[in-house]
Amino acid sequence: MSAWRLALTEAAIVEGSSAKQLLNLALAARGLVEVDTAREAFQDAYAAAYVKASPEVTDEQARILPTVRNRVSEAMAVFKAAVLPDPMPNNLSRAADACRKLNAKPKPEILDQEDGGDGQEDGEGLGQGVGSKAKPEDEALTVVFLALESLQRQAVNNKPALEALSAMLDLAQALSEALNEA
């Protein structure tokens, strides 16, 4: 039994140090490579690691697995973060979550129209309120982000659920960026 416990401790140490090393590599890539190059490199690395651990899985299959996609998403969240958290968490998953929260775009406020329906609030000029300028897609994205944040709070100790939510947040963020560019 003591051999098993020793092996367990060694595995936990390796997992912790690899998470820290992956974080450091994501940070090191900032300013060194382009976004597409970084994404491709992270995909290559995580797919290769998965194939090595599960030889029955092909590289193409590994690349579309949620586990691999989530890891790439986490690395890209750190890589693309405009502002880094201080202090930086000690592993890639926690650092990605912190970067996403710190760099999240402010959600548009939706004003209640019960005060008279003109969109004015406390002396604001016509058209100055956020509610009067909010696009339908902004309101829809606000609902999506709020729902995903609520689900994150519910899944606080459920790692597979948090990984899936992390990927969903990245997709929602990418959608938000694409809509803002249009």
N, C-alpha and C positions, 0 to 999 in steps of 0.2 A: 504494500500500500504506500510506503514512503517513496518508492520509485515513481509511482503515479503522481503523487503530490509534487515531487520535484519537477517532473515533466510538465505538470500543470503550471507551476510557478514560472518555469522557463518560457512556456508558450505565452503566458500573460506579459512577461517582460518583453518578449520579441514583438508582440502585438502593440504594446505601448510605444516602444521605440520606433517601430515602423510607422505608426500614425504620426509621430513627431517628425520623423524623417520625411514623410510624404508632405507634411505641412511645410517644412523647410524648403523642399524642392519646388512646391507651388509658389512660395514666396520668392525663391531665387529666380524663377522664370519671369517674374514681373520685370518689364523693361528690357528683357533679354530676347524674347521671342514674340512673334505676332500672336494674336488670339487664335487664329486657325491652326497655327503650328503647335501651340500649347495644347489645344483641344485634341488634336491628332496624336500628339505624344502621350497625353494622359490616357486616351483610348487604347493606344498600342500597349502601354505598360499594364493597364488594368486587365485588358483582354488576355495578354500573355500570362499574367499571374494567375488568372482564372483557369486558363487552359493547362497550365503547369499543375495546378491543384486538382483539376478534373480533366484528365487526358481524353475522356470520352466526348468532351465538348470541343467543337471546332472554333477557330478564331472568329468566324462570322457569327456563330451562335453566341459566343461569349460577348461580343460587342453589343448585342441587343438585349442582353439580360438586365433586369432592373438593378441588380447589385452592381454591375459594372457601370451602367449609366448613372447610378447615384453617386458612385465614387468620382466619376469624371465631373459630374455636376458640382460636387463639393470642392474639388480642386479648382474648377473654373470660377467658383464663387470667390475663393481667396485670390486667385490670379487676377480677376477683373475688378476687384473691390477698389473703389476710388479712395476710400478711407479705411485704414486698418484699425481694429480695436486695440486699445491699450488698457490693460495688458492683453496680449495675444494668448488665447487658450492654447493648451499644450498638445492638441491633436487636431487633425484635419477636419473631422466632423464638427467638433465644437467651434473651431475657428470659422468654418463655412457658415454655420448658423449665426455666429456673432457678426461676421461680415455682411450677411444678408440683412440682418436687423439694422445695423449701423448705416448701411447704404441704401436702404429701402427708400423709394420715392415717397414723398408725402401723399397721402390719400386725399382726394378732393373731398371737401366738406359738402354735405347736402343740406341746404337750409329747408326748414319746415315752412310751408306756405300758409300755415294757419294764421299768421299775423296780418293777413290782408292780401296776400298773394302777389305783391308787387316785387318780391325779391329784395326789398330794402330792409335793412336792419340797423337800428340805432344810428340814423343819420347818414347811412351810406347812400351814395348817388345811385341812380338807376343803372343797373348793369354792373355794379361794382361787386356784388356778392358772388361768392364762388358758386352758389346754387344756380345763379342765373346764367353762368357760363359753362357749367359742367356738361360735357358731352355724354350721350347715353353709354358709350363704351367705357368712359371713366367711371360712371356709376356702377356698371356691370363688373368692372375690374375691382372696384372697391369691395363689392359683395364677395367676389372670389377671394381676394386677399384676406378679408375678415373671416370668411369661412375656413380658409386654410390655417389661419392663426388659431382659430378656435379648435380645430382638429389637432393642431400641434399640442395645445394645452391638454387635450384629452389623452393623447398618445404619449405622454411624457416618458413613460417607462417601457414603451413598445418600440424597440429599435427598428424592426422591419417597417412599421407604420411611419416612423419618423423619416426613414430613408425614402419611402414613397412620397411623403409630403414634401420633403426637400426637393425632390425632382419636380413635383408639381409646382412648387414655388418658383423654381427656375423657369419652368415653362410659362407661368403667369408673368414673370418679370420680362421674359423674352417677348411675349405677346404685347405687354405694355410698351416696351421699347419700339417694337415694330409699328404699333398703332400711332405712337408719337412721331415717328419718322414720316408717316404717310401724310 
